[in-house]
Structures are given as structure tokens and as C-alpha cells.
């Protein structure tokens, strides 16, 4: 899960923030999103304990990354 963003260095010359975050804030359905992918659903069936740990870590990393990008988008 990667947030969508744009970077336009020309905006910096105009005094605007060159970084723009296009993705909406995650809605908390991260695991549901992952289960839509066959590869992750198969991992859950094969190694349920490991999959649960990996999904939890991946969700935390995705939220951390989104918060970082959101902070970049609000700076001028």
C-alpha cells in the first residue's frame, strides 16, 4: 500500500509547497484491502500466525509513511 503523491519543483519558485499528497487518509480497512489480493490470502491459509504478524507490521509501516507524507504536504 503506497500513497499517491506528486512533486513539482517549479512550485517552490512560486513560494508554494512542491509536494502534493493525492491519497486520502487510510480508512482502517488495511487488512480487508490485503485479503483482496490472492497472494496475501494464500499466506494467511499457509502460515496464519506469521501472516498476522506481518500484516500488523505492514499496516503500522503504511500508517507511519502516510503520516510522514501528510506532514510534507502541509509544510510550505
mmCIF file of the N, C-alpha and C atoms, coordinates in Angstrom:
data_MODEL
# 
_entry.id   MODEL 
# 
loop_
_atom_site.group_PDB 
_atom_site.id 
_atom_site.type_symbol 
_atom_site.label_atom_id 
_atom_site.label_alt_id 
_atom_site.label_comp_id 
_atom_site.label_asym_id 
_atom_site.label_entity_id 
_atom_site.label_seq_id 
_atom_site.pdbx_PDB_ins_code 
_atom_site.Cartn_x 
_atom_site.Cartn_y 
_atom_site.Cartn_z 
_atom_site.occupancy 
_atom_site.B_iso_or_equiv 
_atom_site.pdbx_formal_charge 
_atom_site.auth_seq_id 
_atom_site.auth_comp_id 
_atom_site.auth_asym_id 
_atom_site.auth_atom_id 
_atom_site.pdbx_PDB_model_num 
ATOM 1   N N  . UNK A 1 1  ? 0.851  -1.172  0.000   1.00 0.00 ? 1  UNK A N  1 
ATOM 2   C CA . UNK A 1 1  ? 0.000  0.000   0.000   1.00 0.00 ? 1  UNK A CA 1 
ATOM 3   C C  . UNK A 1 1  ? 0.890  1.224   0.000   1.00 0.00 ? 1  UNK A C  1 
ATOM 4   N N  . UNK A 1 2  ? 0.840  1.965   -1.089  1.00 0.00 ? 2  UNK A N  1 
ATOM 5   C CA . UNK A 1 2  ? 1.662  3.177   -1.219  1.00 0.00 ? 2  UNK A CA 1 
ATOM 6   C C  . UNK A 1 2  ? 0.773  4.367   -1.526  1.00 0.00 ? 2  UNK A C  1 
ATOM 7   N N  . UNK A 1 3  ? 0.869  5.404   -0.722  1.00 0.00 ? 3  UNK A N  1 
ATOM 8   C CA . UNK A 1 3  ? 0.106  6.623   -1.009  1.00 0.00 ? 3  UNK A CA 1 
ATOM 9   C C  . UNK A 1 3  ? 0.573  7.266   -2.315  1.00 0.00 ? 3  UNK A C  1 
ATOM 10  N N  . UNK A 1 4  ? -0.346 7.900   -3.005  1.00 0.00 ? 4  UNK A N  1 
ATOM 11  C CA . UNK A 1 4  ? -0.018 8.593   -4.248  1.00 0.00 ? 4  UNK A CA 1 
ATOM 12  C C  . UNK A 1 4  ? 0.314  10.048  -3.945  1.00 0.00 ? 4  UNK A C  1 
ATOM 13  N N  . UNK A 1 5  ? 1.374  10.527  -4.559  1.00 0.00 ? 5  UNK A N  1 
ATOM 14  C CA . UNK A 1 5  ? 1.770  11.911  -4.354  1.00 0.00 ? 5  UNK A CA 1 
ATOM 15  C C  . UNK A 1 5  ? 2.431  12.446  -5.614  1.00 0.00 ? 5  UNK A C  1 
ATOM 16  N N  . UNK A 1 6  ? 2.585  13.774  -5.648  1.00 0.00 ? 6  UNK A N  1 
ATOM 17  C CA . UNK A 1 6  ? 3.268  14.440  -6.760  1.00 0.00 ? 6  UNK A CA 1 
ATOM 18  C C  . UNK A 1 6  ? 4.307  15.392  -6.195  1.00 0.00 ? 6  UNK A C  1 
ATOM 19  N N  . UNK A 1 7  ? 5.349  15.613  -6.961  1.00 0.00 ? 7  UNK A N  1 
ATOM 20  C CA . UNK A 1 7  ? 6.384  16.573  -6.584  1.00 0.00 ? 7  UNK A CA 1 
ATOM 21  C C  . UNK A 1 7  ? 6.696  17.421  -7.803  1.00 0.00 ? 7  UNK A C  1 
ATOM 22  N N  . UNK A 1 8  ? 6.489  18.731  -7.675  1.00 0.00 ? 8  UNK A N  1 
ATOM 23  C CA . UNK A 1 8  ? 6.726  19.667  -8.766  1.00 0.00 ? 8  UNK A CA 1 
ATOM 24  C C  . UNK A 1 8  ? 7.675  20.754  -8.264  1.00 0.00 ? 8  UNK A C  1 
ATOM 25  N N  . UNK A 1 9  ? 8.972  20.639  -8.552  1.00 0.00 ? 9  UNK A N  1 
ATOM 26  C CA . UNK A 1 9  ? 9.942  21.616  -8.042  1.00 0.00 ? 9  UNK A CA 1 
ATOM 27  C C  . UNK A 1 9  ? 9.691  23.044  -8.533  1.00 0.00 ? 9  UNK A C  1 
ATOM 28  N N  . UNK A 1 10 ? 8.975  23.212  -9.628  1.00 0.00 ? 10 UNK A N  1 
ATOM 29  C CA . UNK A 1 10 ? 8.689  24.551  -10.139 1.00 0.00 ? 10 UNK A CA 1 
ATOM 30  C C  . UNK A 1 10 ? 7.808  25.348  -9.173  1.00 0.00 ? 10 UNK A C  1 
ATOM 31  N N  . UNK A 1 11 ? 7.007  24.676  -8.387  1.00 0.00 ? 11 UNK A N  1 
ATOM 32  C CA . UNK A 1 11 ? 6.139  25.365  -7.425  1.00 0.00 ? 11 UNK A CA 1 
ATOM 33  C C  . UNK A 1 11 ? 6.931  26.039  -6.317  1.00 0.00 ? 11 UNK A C  1 
ATOM 34  N N  . UNK A 1 12 ? 8.106  25.514  -6.027  1.00 0.00 ? 12 UNK A N  1 
ATOM 35  C CA . UNK A 1 12 ? 8.945  26.092  -4.976  1.00 0.00 ? 12 UNK A CA 1 
ATOM 36  C C  . UNK A 1 12 ? 9.354  27.519  -5.333  1.00 0.00 ? 12 UNK A C  1 
ATOM 37  N N  . UNK A 1 13 ? 9.602  27.766  -6.602  1.00 0.00 ? 13 UNK A N  1 
ATOM 38  C CA . UNK A 1 13 ? 9.976  29.110  -7.055  1.00 0.00 ? 13 UNK A CA 1 
ATOM 39  C C  . UNK A 1 13 ? 8.829  30.104  -6.854  1.00 0.00 ? 13 UNK A C  1 
ATOM 40  N N  . UNK A 1 14 ? 7.591  29.598  -6.830  1.00 0.00 ? 14 UNK A N  1 
ATOM 41  C CA . UNK A 1 14 ? 6.416  30.444  -6.625  1.00 0.00 ? 14 UNK A CA 1 
ATOM 42  C C  . UNK A 1 14 ? 6.073  30.593  -5.140  1.00 0.00 ? 14 UNK A C  1 
ATOM 43  N N  . UNK A 1 15 ? 6.887  29.978  -4.286  1.00 0.00 ? 15 UNK A N  1 
ATOM 44  C CA . UNK A 1 15 ? 6.625  30.048  -2.852  1.00 0.00 ? 15 UNK A CA 1 
ATOM 45  C C  . UNK A 1 15 ? 5.592  29.042  -2.372  1.00 0.00 ? 15 UNK A C  1 
ATOM 46  N N  . UNK A 1 16 ? 5.280  28.075  -3.220  1.00 0.00 ? 16 UNK A N  1 
ATOM 47  C CA . UNK A 1 16 ? 4.300  27.047  -2.870  1.00 0.00 ? 16 UNK A CA 1 
ATOM 48  C C  . UNK A 1 16 ? 5.015  25.743  -2.505  1.00 0.00 ? 16 UNK A C  1 
ATOM 49  N N  . UNK A 1 17 ? 4.299  24.876  -1.853  1.00 0.00 ? 17 UNK A N  1 
ATOM 50  C CA . UNK A 1 17 ? 4.848  23.576  -1.487  1.00 0.00 ? 17 UNK A CA 1 
ATOM 51  C C  . UNK A 1 17 ? 4.945  22.704  -2.743  1.00 0.00 ? 17 UNK A C  1 
ATOM 52  N N  . UNK A 1 18 ? 6.125  22.198  -3.090  1.00 0.00 ? 18 UNK A N  1 
ATOM 53  C CA . UNK A 1 18 ? 6.268  21.383  -4.290  1.00 0.00 ? 18 UNK A CA 1 
ATOM 54  C C  . UNK A 1 18 ? 5.723  19.961  -4.124  1.00 0.00 ? 18 UNK A C  1 
ATOM 55  N N  . UNK A 1 19 ? 5.427  19.581  -2.884  1.00 0.00 ? 19 UNK A N  1 
ATOM 56  C CA . UNK A 1 19 ? 4.940  18.228  -2.595  1.00 0.00 ? 19 UNK A CA 1 
ATOM 57  C C  . UNK A 1 19 ? 3.431  18.252  -2.416  1.00 0.00 ? 19 UNK A C  1 
ATOM 58  N N  . UNK A 1 20 ? 2.730  17.362  -3.118  1.00 0.00 ? 20 UNK A N  1 
ATOM 59  C CA . UNK A 1 20 ? 1.281  17.276  -3.026  1.00 0.00 ? 20 UNK A CA 1 
ATOM 60  C C  . UNK A 1 20 ? 0.877  15.830  -2.783  1.00 0.00 ? 20 UNK A C  1 
ATOM 61  N N  . UNK A 1 21 ? 0.121  15.583  -1.726  1.00 0.00 ? 21 UNK A N  1 
ATOM 62  C CA . UNK A 1 21 ? -0.351 14.241  -1.388  1.00 0.00 ? 21 UNK A CA 1 
ATOM 63  C C  . UNK A 1 21 ? -1.731 14.054  -2.004  1.00 0.00 ? 21 UNK A C  1 
ATOM 64  N N  . UNK A 1 22 ? -1.868 13.063  -2.881  1.00 0.00 ? 22 UNK A N  1 
ATOM 65  C CA . UNK A 1 22 ? -3.126 12.826  -3.587  1.00 0.00 ? 22 UNK A CA 1 
ATOM 66  C C  . UNK A 1 22 ? -4.017 11.804  -2.888  1.00 0.00 ? 22 UNK A C  1 
ATOM 67  N N  . UNK A 1 23 ? -3.444 10.891  -2.147  1.00 0.00 ? 23 UNK A N  1 
ATOM 68  C CA . UNK A 1 23 ? -4.223 9.841   -1.495  1.00 0.00 ? 23 UNK A CA 1 
ATOM 69  C C  . UNK A 1 23 ? -4.996 10.372  -0.297  1.00 0.00 ? 23 UNK A C  1 
ATOM 70  N N  . UNK A 1 24 ? -6.161 9.789   -0.086  1.00 0.00 ? 24 UNK A N  1 
ATOM 71  C CA . UNK A 1 24 ? -6.945 10.112  1.097   1.00 0.00 ? 24 UNK A CA 1 
ATOM 72  C C  . UNK A 1 24 ? -6.344 9.367   2.284   1.00 0.00 ? 24 UNK A C  1 
ATOM 73  N N  . UNK A 1 25 ? -6.690 9.818   3.472   1.00 0.00 ? 25 UNK A N  1 
ATOM 74  C CA . UNK A 1 25 ? -6.205 9.146   4.673   1.00 0.00 ? 25 UNK A CA 1 
ATOM 75  C C  . UNK A 1 25 ? -6.773 7.730   4.727   1.00 0.00 ? 25 UNK A C  1 
ATOM 76  N N  . UNK A 1 26 ? -5.967 6.755   5.126   1.00 0.00 ? 26 UNK A N  1 
ATOM 77  C CA . UNK A 1 26 ? -6.453 5.367   5.204   1.00 0.00 ? 26 UNK A CA 1 
ATOM 78  C C  . UNK A 1 26 ? -7.680 5.273   6.107   1.00 0.00 ? 26 UNK A C  1 
ATOM 79  N N  . UNK A 1 27 ? -8.607 4.403   5.730   1.00 0.00 ? 27 UNK A N  1 
ATOM 80  C CA . UNK A 1 27 ? -9.870 4.289   6.453   1.00 0.00 ? 27 UNK A CA 1 
ATOM 81  C C  . UNK A 1 27 ? -9.894 3.147   7.467   1.00 0.00 ? 27 UNK A C  1 
ATOM 82  N N  . UNK A 1 28 ? -8.762 2.505   7.713   1.00 0.00 ? 28 UNK A N  1 
ATOM 83  C CA . UNK A 1 28 ? -8.708 1.443   8.702   1.00 0.00 ? 28 UNK A CA 1 
ATOM 84  C C  . UNK A 1 28 ? -9.071 0.070   8.164   1.00 0.00 ? 28 UNK A C  1 
ATOM 85  N N  . UNK A 1 29 ? -9.260 -0.052  6.875   1.00 0.00 ? 29 UNK A N  1 
ATOM 86  C CA . UNK A 1 29 ? -9.606 -1.343  6.284   1.00 0.00 ? 29 UNK A CA 1 
ATOM 87  C C  . UNK A 1 29 ? -8.396 -1.942  5.569   1.00 0.00 ? 29 UNK A C  1 
ATOM 88  N N  . UNK A 1 30 ? -7.239 -1.792  6.178   1.00 0.00 ? 30 UNK A N  1 
ATOM 89  C CA . UNK A 1 30 ? -5.993 -2.231  5.562   1.00 0.00 ? 30 UNK A CA 1 
ATOM 90  C C  . UNK A 1 30 ? -5.982 -3.744  5.335   1.00 0.00 ? 30 UNK A C  1 
ATOM 91  N N  . UNK A 1 31 ? -6.336 -4.486  6.372   1.00 0.00 ? 31 UNK A N  1 
ATOM 92  C CA . UNK A 1 31 ? -6.306 -5.948  6.271   1.00 0.00 ? 31 UNK A CA 1 
ATOM 93  C C  . UNK A 1 31 ? -7.337 -6.437  5.253   1.00 0.00 ? 31 UNK A C  1 
ATOM 94  N N  . UNK A 1 32 ? -8.475 -5.786  5.211   1.00 0.00 ? 32 UNK A N  1 
ATOM 95  C CA . UNK A 1 32 ? -9.501 -6.132  4.224   1.00 0.00 ? 32 UNK A CA 1 
ATOM 96  C C  . UNK A 1 32 ? -8.963 -5.896  2.813   1.00 0.00 ? 32 UNK A C  1 
ATOM 97  N N  . UNK A 1 33 ? -8.240 -4.810  2.649   1.00 0.00 ? 33 UNK A N  1 
ATOM 98  C CA . UNK A 1 33 ? -7.604 -4.498  1.370   1.00 0.00 ? 33 UNK A CA 1 
ATOM 99  C C  . UNK A 1 33 ? -6.613 -5.602  0.985   1.00 0.00 ? 33 UNK A C  1 
ATOM 100 N N  . UNK A 1 34 ? -5.795 -6.039  1.954   1.00 0.00 ? 34 UNK A N  1 
ATOM 101 C CA . UNK A 1 34 ? -4.816 -7.085  1.678   1.00 0.00 ? 34 UNK A CA 1 
ATOM 102 C C  . UNK A 1 34 ? -5.475 -8.412  1.310   1.00 0.00 ? 34 UNK A C  1 
ATOM 103 N N  . UNK A 1 35 ? -6.575 -8.731  1.950   1.00 0.00 ? 35 UNK A N  1 
ATOM 104 C CA . UNK A 1 35 ? -7.240 -10.004 1.683   1.00 0.00 ? 35 UNK A CA 1 
ATOM 105 C C  . UNK A 1 35 ? -7.861 -10.048 0.287   1.00 0.00 ? 35 UNK A C  1 
ATOM 106 N N  . UNK A 1 36 ? -7.957 -8.915  -0.365  1.00 0.00 ? 36 UNK A N  1 
ATOM 107 C CA . UNK A 1 36 ? -8.412 -8.877  -1.752  1.00 0.00 ? 36 UNK A CA 1 
ATOM 108 C C  . UNK A 1 36 ? -7.342 -9.360  -2.715  1.00 0.00 ? 36 UNK A C  1 
ATOM 109 N N  . UNK A 1 37 ? -6.124 -9.482  -2.229  1.00 0.00 ? 37 UNK A N  1 
ATOM 110 C CA . UNK A 1 37 ? -5.005 -9.964  -3.044  1.00 0.00 ? 37 UNK A CA 1 
ATOM 111 C C  . UNK A 1 37 ? -4.792 -11.458 -2.774  1.00 0.00 ? 37 UNK A C  1 
ATOM 112 N N  . UNK A 1 38 ? -4.774 -12.262 -3.805  1.00 0.00 ? 38 UNK A N  1 
ATOM 113 C CA . UNK A 1 38 ? -4.634 -13.713 -3.666  1.00 0.00 ? 38 UNK A CA 1 
ATOM 114 C C  . UNK A 1 38 ? -3.371 -14.102 -2.920  1.00 0.00 ? 38 UNK A C  1 
ATOM 115 N N  . UNK A 1 39 ? -2.283 -13.419 -3.175  1.00 0.00 ? 39 UNK A N  1 
ATOM 116 C CA . UNK A 1 39 ? -1.004 -13.786 -2.548  1.00 0.00 ? 39 UNK A CA 1 
ATOM 117 C C  . UNK A 1 39 ? -1.056 -13.639 -1.031  1.00 0.00 ? 39 UNK A C  1 
ATOM 118 N N  . UNK A 1 40 ? -1.767 -12.615 -0.538  1.00 0.00 ? 40 UNK A N  1 
ATOM 119 C CA . UNK A 1 40 ? -1.858 -12.418 0.906   1.00 0.00 ? 40 UNK A CA 1 
ATOM 120 C C  . UNK A 1 40 ? -2.866 -13.380 1.530   1.00 0.00 ? 40 UNK A C  1 
ATOM 121 N N  . UNK A 1 41 ? -3.948 -13.648 0.838   1.00 0.00 ? 41 UNK A N  1 
ATOM 122 C CA . UNK A 1 41 ? -4.928 -14.614 1.333   1.00 0.00 ? 41 UNK A CA 1 
ATOM 123 C C  . UNK A 1 41 ? -4.291 -15.998 1.425   1.00 0.00 ? 41 UNK A C  1 
ATOM 124 N N  . UNK A 1 42 ? -3.468 -16.353 0.457   1.00 0.00 ? 42 UNK A N  1 
ATOM 125 C CA . UNK A 1 42 ? -2.779 -17.645 0.480   1.00 0.00 ? 42 UNK A CA 1 
ATOM 126 C C  . UNK A 1 42 ? -1.795 -17.712 1.650   1.00 0.00 ? 42 UNK A C  1 
ATOM 127 N N  . UNK A 1 43 ? -1.132 -16.630 1.944   1.00 0.00 ? 43 UNK A N  1 
ATOM 128 C CA . UNK A 1 43 ? -0.208 -16.579 3.074   1.00 0.00 ? 43 UNK A CA 1 
ATOM 129 C C  . UNK A 1 43 ? -0.963 -16.815 4.379   1.00 0.00 ? 43 UNK A C  1 
ATOM 130 N N  . UNK A 1 44 ? -2.162 -16.272 4.485   1.00 0.00 ? 44 UNK A N  1 
ATOM 131 C CA . UNK A 1 44 ? -2.980 -16.459 5.677   1.00 0.00 ? 44 UNK A CA 1 
ATOM 132 C C  . UNK A 1 44 ? -3.365 -17.928 5.852   1.00 0.00 ? 44 UNK A C  1 
ATOM 133 N N  . UNK A 1 45 ? -3.666 -18.593 4.765   1.00 0.00 ? 45 UNK A N  1 
ATOM 134 C CA . UNK A 1 45 ? -4.030 -20.013 4.844   1.00 0.00 ? 45 UNK A CA 1 
ATOM 135 C C  . UNK A 1 45 ? -2.825 -20.889 5.167   1.00 0.00 ? 45 UNK A C  1 
ATOM 136 N N  . UNK A 1 46 ? -1.665 -20.548 4.639   1.00 0.00 ? 46 UNK A N  1 
ATOM 137 C CA . UNK A 1 46 ? -0.470 -21.366 4.815   1.00 0.00 ? 46 UNK A CA 1 
ATOM 138 C C  . UNK A 1 46 ? 0.204  -21.127 6.161   1.00 0.00 ? 46 UNK A C  1 
ATOM 139 N N  . UNK A 1 47 ? 0.401  -19.882 6.532   1.00 0.00 ? 47 UNK A N  1 
ATOM 140 C CA . UNK A 1 47 ? 1.087  -19.505 7.779   1.00 0.00 ? 47 UNK A CA 1 
ATOM 141 C C  . UNK A 1 47 ? 0.273  -18.437 8.514   1.00 0.00 ? 47 UNK A C  1 
ATOM 142 N N  . UNK A 1 48 ? -0.823 -18.819 9.169   1.00 0.00 ? 48 UNK A N  1 
ATOM 143 C CA . UNK A 1 48 ? -1.707 -17.817 9.775   1.00 0.00 ? 48 UNK A CA 1 
ATOM 144 C C  . UNK A 1 48 ? -1.042 -16.943 10.839  1.00 0.00 ? 48 UNK A C  1 
ATOM 145 N N  . UNK A 1 49 ? -0.196 -17.516 11.691  1.00 0.00 ? 49 UNK A N  1 
ATOM 146 C CA . UNK A 1 49 ? 0.442  -16.725 12.758  1.00 0.00 ? 49 UNK A CA 1 
ATOM 147 C C  . UNK A 1 49 ? 1.433  -15.725 12.181  1.00 0.00 ? 49 UNK A C  1 
ATOM 148 N N  . UNK A 1 50 ? 2.225  -16.184 11.244  1.00 0.00 ? 50 UNK A N  1 
ATOM 149 C CA . UNK A 1 50 ? 3.220  -15.318 10.616  1.00 0.00 ? 50 UNK A CA 1 
ATOM 150 C C  . UNK A 1 50 ? 2.522  -14.225 9.803   1.00 0.00 ? 50 UNK A C  1 
ATOM 151 N N  . UNK A 1 51 ? 1.474  -14.601 9.096   1.00 0.00 ? 51 UNK A N  1 
ATOM 152 C CA . UNK A 1 51 ? 0.739  -13.629 8.280   1.00 0.00 ? 51 UNK A CA 1 
ATOM 153 C C  . UNK A 1 51 ? 0.163  -12.528 9.160   1.00 0.00 ? 51 UNK A C  1 
ATOM 154 N N  . UNK A 1 52 ? -0.405 -12.902 10.300  1.00 0.00 ? 52 UNK A N  1 
ATOM 155 C CA . UNK A 1 52 ? -0.979 -11.906 11.201  1.00 0.00 ? 52 UNK A CA 1 
ATOM 156 C C  . UNK A 1 52 ? 0.078  -10.907 11.665  1.00 0.00 ? 52 UNK A C  1 
ATOM 157 N N  . UNK A 1 53 ? 1.237  -11.408 12.029  1.00 0.00 ? 53 UNK A N  1 
ATOM 158 C CA . UNK A 1 53 ? 2.332  -10.531 12.479  1.00 0.00 ? 53 UNK A CA 1 
ATOM 159 C C  . UNK A 1 53 ? 2.797  -9.618  11.338  1.00 0.00 ? 53 UNK A C  1 
ATOM 160 N N  . UNK A 1 54 ? 2.970  -10.181 10.159  1.00 0.00 ? 54 UNK A N  1 
ATOM 161 C CA . UNK A 1 54 ? 3.427  -9.395  9.007   1.00 0.00 ? 54 UNK A CA 1 
ATOM 162 C C  . UNK A 1 54 ? 2.409  -8.326  8.612   1.00 0.00 ? 54 UNK A C  1 
ATOM 163 N N  . UNK A 1 55 ? 1.129  -8.671  8.654   1.00 0.00 ? 55 UNK A N  1 
ATOM 164 C CA . UNK A 1 55 ? 0.090  -7.705  8.296   1.00 0.00 ? 55 UNK A CA 1 
ATOM 165 C C  . UNK A 1 55 ? 0.051  -6.557  9.297   1.00 0.00 ? 55 UNK A C  1 
ATOM 166 N N  . UNK A 1 56 ? 0.222  -6.880  10.568  1.00 0.00 ? 56 UNK A N  1 
ATOM 167 C CA . UNK A 1 56 ? 0.234  -5.849  11.602  1.00 0.00 ? 56 UNK A CA 1 
ATOM 168 C C  . UNK A 1 56 ? 1.414  -4.902  11.398  1.00 0.00 ? 56 UNK A C  1 
ATOM 169 N N  . UNK A 1 57 ? 2.587  -5.466  11.131  1.00 0.00 ? 57 UNK A N  1 
ATOM 170 C CA . UNK A 1 57 ? 3.781  -4.646  10.896  1.00 0.00 ? 57 UNK A CA 1 
ATOM 171 C C  . UNK A 1 57 ? 3.633  -3.808  9.629   1.00 0.00 ? 57 UNK A C  1 
ATOM 172 N N  . UNK A 1 58 ? 3.073  -4.394  8.583   1.00 0.00 ? 58 UNK A N  1 
ATOM 173 C CA . UNK A 1 58 ? 2.899  -3.670  7.320   1.00 0.00 ? 58 UNK A CA 1 
ATOM 174 C C  . UNK A 1 58 ? 1.917  -2.520  7.487   1.00 0.00 ? 58 UNK A C  1 
ATOM 175 N N  . UNK A 1 59 ? 0.850  -2.744  8.254   1.00 0.00 ? 59 UNK A N  1 
ATOM 176 C CA . UNK A 1 59 ? -0.130 -1.683  8.480   1.00 0.00 ? 59 UNK A CA 1 
ATOM 177 C C  . UNK A 1 59 ? 0.497  -0.535  9.261   1.00 0.00 ? 59 UNK A C  1 
ATOM 178 N N  . UNK A 1 60 ? 1.291  -0.851  10.275  1.00 0.00 ? 60 UNK A N  1 
ATOM 179 C CA . UNK A 1 60 ? 1.964  0.191   11.060  1.00 0.00 ? 60 UNK A CA 1 
ATOM 180 C C  . UNK A 1 60 ? 2.932  0.986   10.189  1.00 0.00 ? 60 UNK A C  1 
ATOM 181 N N  . UNK A 1 61 ? 3.663  0.295   9.330   1.00 0.00 ? 61 UNK A N  1 
ATOM 182 C CA . UNK A 1 61 ? 4.611  0.971   8.437   1.00 0.00 ? 61 UNK A CA 1 
ATOM 183 C C  . UNK A 1 61 ? 3.883  1.864   7.436   1.00 0.00 ? 61 UNK A C  1 
ATOM 184 N N  . UNK A 1 62 ? 2.761  1.385   6.917   1.00 0.00 ? 62 UNK A N  1 
ATOM 185 C CA . UNK A 1 62 ? 1.989  2.178   5.953   1.00 0.00 ? 62 UNK A CA 1 
ATOM 186 C C  . UNK A 1 62 ? 1.432  3.438   6.609   1.00 0.00 ? 62 UNK A C  1 
ATOM 187 N N  . UNK A 1 63 ? 0.941  3.321   7.835   1.00 0.00 ? 63 UNK A N  1 
ATOM 188 C CA . UNK A 1 63 ? 0.415  4.494   8.547   1.00 0.00 ? 63 UNK A CA 1 
ATOM 189 C C  . UNK A 1 63 ? 1.524  5.495   8.857   1.00 0.00 ? 63 UNK A C  1 
ATOM 190 N N  . UNK A 1 64 ? 2.684  4.988   9.240   1.00 0.00 ? 64 UNK A N  1 
ATOM 191 C CA . UNK A 1 64 ? 3.827  5.866   9.526   1.00 0.00 ? 64 UNK A CA 1 
ATOM 192 C C  . UNK A 1 64 ? 4.241  6.620   8.261   1.00 0.00 ? 64 UNK A C  1 
ATOM 193 N N  . UNK A 1 65 ? 4.277  5.901   7.147   1.00 0.00 ? 65 UNK A N  1 
ATOM 194 C CA . UNK A 1 65 ? 4.656  6.504   5.870   1.00 0.00 ? 65 UNK A CA 1 
ATOM 195 C C  . UNK A 1 65 ? 3.623  7.563   5.465   1.00 0.00 ? 65 UNK A C  1 
ATOM 196 N N  . UNK A 1 66 ? 2.325  7.266   5.638   1.00 0.00 ? 66 UNK A N  1 
ATOM 197 C CA . UNK A 1 66 ? 1.285  8.224   5.278   1.00 0.00 ? 66 UNK A CA 1 
ATOM 198 C C  . UNK A 1 66 ? 1.400  9.486   6.123   1.00 0.00 ? 66 UNK A C  1 
ATOM 199 N N  . UNK A 1 67 ? 1.615  9.333   7.415   1.00 0.00 ? 67 UNK A N  1 
ATOM 200 C CA . UNK A 1 67 ? 1.744  10.498  8.298   1.00 0.00 ? 67 UNK A CA 1 
ATOM 201 C C  . UNK A 1 67 ? 2.937  11.360  7.900   1.00 0.00 ? 67 UNK A C  1 
ATOM 202 N N  . UNK A 1 68 ? 4.031  10.710  7.498   1.00 0.00 ? 68 UNK A N  1 
ATOM 203 C CA . UNK A 1 68 ? 5.215  11.443  7.042   1.00 0.00 ? 68 UNK A CA 1 
ATOM 204 C C  . UNK A 1 68 ? 4.885  12.253  5.780   1.00 0.00 ? 68 UNK A C  1 
ATOM 205 N N  . UNK A 1 69 ? 4.224  11.612  4.827   1.00 0.00 ? 69 UNK A N  1 
ATOM 206 C CA . UNK A 1 69 ? 3.862  12.305  3.592   1.00 0.00 ? 69 UNK A CA 1 
ATOM 207 C C  . UNK A 1 69 ? 2.867  13.436  3.864   1.00 0.00 ? 69 UNK A C  1 
ATOM 208 N N  . UNK A 1 70 ? 1.953  13.215  4.774   1.00 0.00 ? 70 UNK A N  1 
ATOM 209 C CA . UNK A 1 70 ? 0.974  14.251  5.112   1.00 0.00 ? 70 UNK A CA 1 
ATOM 210 C C  . UNK A 1 70 ? 1.683  15.471  5.713   1.00 0.00 ? 70 UNK A C  1 
ATOM 211 N N  . UNK A 1 71 ? 2.691  15.193  6.547   1.00 0.00 ? 71 UNK A N  1 
ATOM 212 C CA . UNK A 1 71 ? 3.451  16.309  7.129   1.00 0.00 ? 71 UNK A CA 1 
ATOM 213 C C  . UNK A 1 71 ? 4.202  17.065  6.045   1.00 0.00 ? 71 UNK A C  1 
ATOM 214 N N  . UNK A 1 72 ? 4.792  16.352  5.076   1.00 0.00 ? 72 UNK A N  1 
ATOM 215 C CA . UNK A 1 72 ? 5.490  17.015  3.975   1.00 0.00 ? 72 UNK A CA 1 
ATOM 216 C C  . UNK A 1 72 ? 4.528  17.878  3.152   1.00 0.00 ? 72 UNK A C  1 
ATOM 217 N N  . UNK A 1 73 ? 3.314  17.399  2.989   1.00 0.00 ? 73 UNK A N  1 
ATOM 218 C CA . UNK A 1 73 ? 2.336  18.119  2.164   1.00 0.00 ? 73 UNK A CA 1 
ATOM 219 C C  . UNK A 1 73 ? 1.841  19.389  2.853   1.00 0.00 ? 73 UNK A C  1 
ATOM 220 N N  . UNK A 1 74 ? 1.912  19.452  4.166   1.00 0.00 ? 74 UNK A N  1 
ATOM 221 C CA . UNK A 1 74 ? 1.407  20.635  4.871   1.00 0.00 ? 74 UNK A CA 1 
ATOM 222 C C  . UNK A 1 74 ? 2.489  21.681  5.112   1.00 0.00 ? 74 UNK A C  1 
ATOM 223 N N  . UNK A 1 75 ? 3.745  21.326  4.914   1.00 0.00 ? 75 UNK A N  1 
ATOM 224 C CA . UNK A 1 75 ? 4.842  22.294  5.082   1.00 0.00 ? 75 UNK A CA 1 
ATOM 225 C C  . UNK A 1 75 ? 4.902  23.214  3.872   1.00 0.00 ? 75 UNK A C  1 
ATOM 226 N N  . UNK A 1 76 ? 5.355  24.421  4.093   1.00 0.00 ? 76 UNK A N  1 
ATOM 227 C CA . UNK A 1 76 ? 5.468  25.377  2.969   1.00 0.00 ? 76 UNK A CA 1 
ATOM 228 C C  . UNK A 1 76 ? 6.925  25.666  2.706   1.00 0.00 ? 76 UNK A C  1 
# 
